Amino acid sequence: MKLLDTTSTFFELVESTRRLNIDHLEKYYQAYPEVFQEYFANHCPRTEERLNAAIERYPSRIEEMRKTAERLPETIKQIVQKFIGYFGFDLDLQFNLLVGGFGSNAFVERKIIGQIYFAVEKLSPDPEHLQVIVAHEIGHIYHNFLSDQEGLEWKKVDWNHGITSLYREGAATYISQQIVKDVGESVYFSYDDSGEEWLRFCKDHHKSIASSFLQDSKEWTLEKEREWFRLSGGKYFGYNRLGYYLGTAFLHDLVKEYGERKALTYWVNEELKRKAISWLQMLA
């Protein structure tokens, strides 16, 4: 594995200046152009308003950010070893640690074995929470790799449809549950201690959630992607990322029906949309 930790540069800037400003942030971004090109292109608006708002928020988060940055490298090493033990093989992974503008907390490049990014300002420093989100992101890569081994034709994947996101996020969450044991159920979705109410809502209203997602799946848009799978969503029910709950339940049912390997590679030889829509109809 390879690890690029850009956070030390950010913390040095904080220590060397009386008050952080956008010019300081631009200096930081310019030191790691490839990292921040990916981050700002797809995971956080690069606007003056956004960056100034982040600057105002950093002081209240700085100590937790430092703890997160200190703990992540060892956490990543530990979780990588758990993946090797669980799946029986190693992958050459690249990890990037950064301080962002309070956009995405973590993400993976859209490649079979893409680079993995963690934005420390959005992460809990709790060791268990870090283990879960690291396992989730690595889970995306192992899911991709297993699918590629089974012969998935990547050009045929409909990346811009909610069923694909449902399946992929469900797979990554399912995998994280196998890699990191004995943490609260809600942590697999919230990556902190704030998810109990969210999970209770999902369980109490799963039929309504499934029905709403099923309706949206008929004509998918970027706005619907945000509603169901992004931190910026939550307009329908008051809770964001509810698609993660549906996707994880879907994966668990696929595993019960077909076994783990076939469930994790189901989109290779089967009609994923047909299966998922049928499952949603039964749930609703």
C-alpha positions in Angstrom: 0.0 0.0 0.0 1.0 3.6 -0.5 0.0 6.5 1.7 0.1 10.3 0.9 -0.6 12.3 4.0 -1.1 15.9 3.0 -2.5 17.0 6.3 0.8 17.9 7.9 1.2 20.7 5.3 -2.2 22.1 6.3 -1.4 21.9 10.1 2.0 23.6 9.4 0.1 26.5 7.7 -2.2 26.8 10.6 0.7 27.0 13.0 2.7 29.5 10.9 -0.1 32.1 10.5 -2.1 34.2 12.9 -5.3 33.8 10.9 -5.8 31.3 8.0 -7.2 32.7 4.7 -8.0 31.6 1.2 -4.5 32.4 0.0 -3.1 29.9 2.6 -5.5 27.2 1.4 -4.6 27.8 -2.2 -0.9 27.3 -1.3 -1.9 24.0 0.3 -3.9 22.9 -2.7 -1.2 23.8 -5.1 1.3 21.6 -3.2 -0.9 18.5 -4.1 -2.6 19.3 -7.4 -3.7 15.8 -8.3 -5.3 15.2 -4.9 -7.3 18.4 -4.9 -8.2 18.2 -8.6 -10.1 15.0 -7.9 -11.6 16.4 -4.6 -12.9 19.7 -6.0 -14.0 18.3 -9.3 -16.4 15.8 -7.8 -16.7 16.1 -4.0 -16.8 19.7 -2.9 -17.6 23.1 -4.6 -14.5 25.2 -4.9 -16.1 28.6 -4.2 -14.9 31.6 -2.2 -18.0 31.3 -0.1 -17.4 27.6 0.6 -13.7 28.1 1.5 -14.4 31.0 3.8 -17.1 29.0 5.6 -14.6 26.2 6.0 -12.0 28.6 7.5 -14.5 29.7 10.1 -15.3 26.0 11.0 -11.7 24.7 11.3 -10.9 26.2 14.7 -13.7 24.3 16.4 -12.6 21.0 14.8 -8.8 21.4 14.7 -8.0 19.1 17.6 -10.2 16.3 16.4 -8.8 16.8 12.9 -5.2 16.3 14.3 -6.3 13.1 16.2 -7.9 11.8 13.0 -4.9 12.5 10.9 -2.6 10.9 13.5 -4.7 7.7 13.8 -5.6 7.1 10.2 -2.3 5.7 8.9 -2.2 2.9 11.5 -5.9 2.3 11.1 -5.5 1.9 7.3 -2.6 -0.6 7.8 -4.7 -2.7 10.3 -7.8 -2.8 8.0 -5.7 -3.7 5.0 -4.4 -6.7 6.9 -7.9 -7.7 7.8 -8.9 -7.5 4.1 -6.0 -9.7 3.2 -7.1 -12.2 5.8 -10.7 -12.2 4.8 -10.4 -12.3 1.1 -7.1 -14.1 0.9 -5.2 -11.7 -1.4 -3.7 -8.2 -1.3 -4.3 -5.3 -3.6 -1.9 -2.4 -4.3 -3.9 0.5 -2.8 -3.1 4.2 -2.7 -4.5 6.3 0.1 -4.6 10.1 0.3 -5.3 12.0 3.5 -6.4 15.6 3.1 -8.1 18.6 4.8 -11.0 19.6 2.6 -13.8 22.2 2.6 -16.4 20.1 4.5 -17.6 18.3 1.4 -17.4 14.5 1.2 -15.9 12.6 4.1 -14.3 9.8 2.0 -14.4 8.6 -1.5 -12.8 6.4 -4.1 -11.8 7.2 -7.7 -14.1 5.6 -10.3 -11.6 3.1 -11.4 -11.3 -0.7 -10.8 -8.5 -0.1 -8.3 -8.9 3.7 -7.7 -7.2 5.8 -5.1 -8.9 6.3 -1.8 -9.3 9.7 -0.2 -10.2 10.7 3.4 -11.0 14.3 4.4 -10.1 14.5 8.1 -12.4 17.5 8.9 -15.4 15.3 8.2 -14.3 12.2 10.2 -14.7 11.2 13.8 -11.3 10.5 15.5 -12.8 7.5 17.4 -10.8 4.4 16.4 -13.8 2.2 15.8 -15.4 4.9 13.6 -12.3 5.2 11.6 -12.0 1.4 11.2 -15.5 1.3 9.7 -15.2 4.1 7.2 -11.7 2.8 6.1 -13.3 -0.7 5.6 -16.2 0.8 3.7 -13.9 2.6 1.2 -11.5 -0.4 0.8 -14.7 -2.5 0.4 -15.5 -0.6 -2.8 -12.1 -1.6 -4.3 -12.4 -5.3 -3.4 -16.0 -5.3 -4.7 -14.6 -3.9 -8.0 -11.8 -6.3 -8.1 -14.0 -9.4 -7.5 -16.4 -8.2 -10.2 -13.6 -7.6 -12.7 -12.3 -11.1 -12.0 -15.7 -12.5 -12.8 -15.7 -10.6 -16.1 -17.8 -7.6 -15.5 -18.0 -5.5 -18.7 -17.4 -2.1 -17.1 -18.5 -0.1 -20.2 -22.0 -1.5 -19.8 -22.4 -0.4 -16.2 -25.0 2.4 -15.9 -23.0 4.6 -13.5 -25.7 7.3 -13.5 -28.6 5.2 -12.2 -29.7 4.8 -8.6 -29.8 1.0 -8.7 -26.1 1.0 -9.4 -25.4 3.2 -6.4 -27.8 1.2 -4.3 -25.9 -2.0 -5.1 -22.4 -0.5 -4.8 -23.0 1.2 -1.5 -24.8 -1.8 -0.1 -21.8 -4.0 -1.1 -19.3 -1.7 0.5 -21.4 -1.5 3.7 -21.9 -5.3 3.8 -18.1 -5.8 3.4 -17.3 -3.3 6.2 -19.7 -5.3 8.5 -17.6 -8.5 7.8 -14.3 -6.8 8.3 -15.0 -4.7 11.4 -17.0 -6.6 14.0 -18.6 -5.7 17.3 -19.4 -2.0 16.7 -22.9 -0.5 16.9 -25.1 -1.2 13.9 -25.6 2.4 13.1 -21.9 3.1 12.9 -21.7 1.2 9.6 -23.9 4.0 8.1 -23.0 7.1 10.1 -19.3 6.4 10.9 -19.8 8.1 14.2 -22.2 7.9 17.2 -24.9 10.1 15.7 -26.7 7.4 13.7 -29.0 5.6 16.1 -32.0 7.9 15.3 -31.3 7.6 11.6 -31.2 3.8 11.8 -34.4 3.6 13.9 -36.2 5.8 11.3 -35.0 3.5 8.5 -36.3 0.4 10.3 -39.6 2.0 11.3 -40.3 3.4 7.8 -38.5 1.0 5.5 -41.7 0.4 3.4 -42.1 4.1 2.7 -38.4 4.6 2.0 -38.4 1.6 -0.5 -41.6 2.9 -2.2 -40.1 6.4 -2.6 -36.8 5.1 -4.0 -38.7 2.8 -6.3 -40.6 5.8 -7.7 -37.4 7.8 -8.2 -35.6 4.9 -9.9 -38.0 5.2 -12.9 -36.4 8.5 -13.9 -33.0 9.0 -12.2 -31.3 12.4 -12.0 -28.3 13.9 -10.2 -30.7 15.6 -7.8 -32.1 12.1 -6.8 -28.5 10.8 -6.5 -27.8 13.5 -4.0 -31.1 12.8 -2.1 -30.4 9.1 -1.6 -26.6 8.8 -1.5 -25.0 12.2 -0.6 -24.5 14.1 2.6 -26.4 17.0 0.9 -29.6 15.0 0.6 -32.4 14.4 3.0 -35.2 16.6 1.7 -37.8 13.7 1.4 -37.7 12.3 4.9 -35.3 14.6 6.8 -32.5 12.1 6.8 -29.8 11.8 4.1 -28.2 8.8 2.5 -31.2 6.5 3.1 -30.1 4.6 0.0 -27.3 3.1 2.0 -29.8 1.4 4.3 -31.8 0.0 1.4 -28.6 -1.2 -0.4 -27.2 -3.0 2.6 -30.5 -4.8 3.2 -30.5 -5.8 -0.5 -27.0 -7.2 -0.3 -27.8 -9.2 2.8 -30.8 -10.7 1.1 -28.7 -11.5 -2.0 -26.1 -13.2 0.2 -28.8 -15.3 1.8 -30.1 -16.4 -1.6 -26.9 -16.9 -3.5 -23.9 -16.8 -1.1 -21.4 -14.1 -0.7 -19.3 -14.4 -3.8 -22.2 -14.4 -6.2 -24.0 -11.7 -4.3 -20.9 -9.4 -4.6 -20.6 -10.1 -8.3 -24.3 -10.3 -9.1 -24.1 -7.5 -11.6 -21.8 -9.5 -13.9 -24.1 -12.1 -15.3 -27.6 -11.1 -14.0 -30.0 -8.3 -14.6 -29.2 -6.2 -11.6 -32.0 -3.6 -12.2 -34.6 -6.2 -12.6 -33.6 -8.0 -9.4 -33.3 -4.8 -7.4 -36.7 -3.4 -8.6 -38.4 -6.7 -7.8 -36.8 -6.7 -4.3 -37.9 -3.1 -3.8 -41.5 -3.9 -4.9 -41.7 -6.7 -2.3 -40.2 -4.5 0.4 -42.7 -1.7 -0.4 
